């Protein structure tokens, strides 16, 4: 069974601080996806990384896919209260029909 | 607007009364899937479909049925709901599988079985 371990589960920081969320597995994925979910709503795709070692930037968010395509990280620079939410990583297996989710990281950014 | 539409958003029902949660997407996506989200357990896949008339079990299929008679629709059927199926359900679709296209999720259906 493929598993994705996401850490930390909870993070409470002050506005302006930097943070990193990690997503690790012993399995290889064809892609690693990051989502953000607001309370009572469905997850919304932030980014997909598909190549080992790939780095993608989305404004203050930087996503990296590990060289072996087993792990990924999300780094937020100068966090703002608007970044508050649940962040989910998800690994996609090649032609398996499965998108495996990590447990999620609840981020709270205080003004 | 490209979207996945689920109905209803909220549903309270009694044990054993059959129900269907509908899911429709307007993006001509091949792949559709159902998830349930529970506190402490995260998002778990119930069933998925790679194309019309092709469905397969996810990680937690017991007590659920699905069908894919048309490309755009993927209803989730609970033949005899039980209280342990109380959960937040999401339908999702993707253009192609294993190609890193990302998934579009519906807004969710909060189901309570009493």
HADDOCK unambig.tbl for C-alpha pairs under 7 A between the chains (distance, minus, plus):
assign (segid A and resid 30 and name CA) (segid B and resid 98 and name CA) 6.08 0.50 0.50
assign (segid A and resid 31 and name CA) (segid B and resid 100 and name CA) 5.28 0.50 0.50
assign (segid A and resid 33 and name CA) (segid B and resid 102 and name CA) 6.81 0.50 0.50
assign (segid A and resid 41 and name CA) (segid B and resid 107 and name CA) 4.92 0.50 0.50
assign (segid A and resid 41 and name CA) (segid B and resid 108 and name CA) 6.26 0.50 0.50
assign (segid A and resid 42 and name CA) (segid B and resid 90 and name CA) 6.80 0.50 0.50
assign (segid A and resid 42 and name CA) (segid B and resid 105 and name CA) 5.50 0.50 0.50
assign (segid A and resid 42 and name CA) (segid B and resid 106 and name CA) 5.69 0.50 0.50
assign (segid A and resid 42 and name CA) (segid B and resid 107 and name CA) 4.67 0.50 0.50
assign (segid A and resid 42 and name CA) (segid B and resid 108 and name CA) 5.91 0.50 0.50
assign (segid A and resid 43 and name CA) (segid B and resid 105 and name CA) 6.17 0.50 0.50
assign (segid A and resid 44 and name CA) (segid B and resid 104 and name CA) 6.97 0.50 0.50
assign (segid A and resid 44 and name CA) (segid B and resid 105 and name CA) 6.93 0.50 0.50
assign (segid A and resid 45 and name CA) (segid B and resid 102 and name CA) 6.62 0.50 0.50
assign (segid A and resid 45 and name CA) (segid B and resid 103 and name CA) 6.84 0.50 0.50
assign (segid A and resid 48 and name CA) (segid B and resid 100 and name CA) 6.09 0.50 0.50
assign (segid A and resid 48 and name CA) (segid B and resid 102 and name CA) 6.47 0.50 0.50
assign (segid A and resid 50 and name CA) (segid B and resid 100 and name CA) 6.24 0.50 0.50
assign (segid A and resid 92 and name CA) (segid B and resid 98 and name CA) 6.18 0.50 0.50
assign (segid A and resid 93 and name CA) (segid B and resid 98 and name CA) 6.14 0.50 0.50
assign (segid A and resid 94 and name CA) (segid B and resid 98 and name CA) 4.61 0.50 0.50
assign (segid A and resid 95 and name CA) (segid B and resid 97 and name CA) 6.03 0.50 0.50
assign (segid A and resid 95 and name CA) (segid B and resid 98 and name CA) 5.36 0.50 0.50
assign (segid A and resid 97 and name CA) (segid B and resid 48 and name CA) 6.81 0.50 0.50
assign (segid A and resid 97 and name CA) (segid B and resid 97 and name CA) 6.66 0.50 0.50
assign (segid A and resid 101 and name CA) (segid B and resid 43 and name CA) 6.17 0.50 0.50
assign (segid A and resid 103 and name CA) (segid B and resid 41 and name CA) 6.82 0.50 0.50
assign (segid A and resid 103 and name CA) (segid B and resid 42 and name CA) 5.03 0.50 0.50
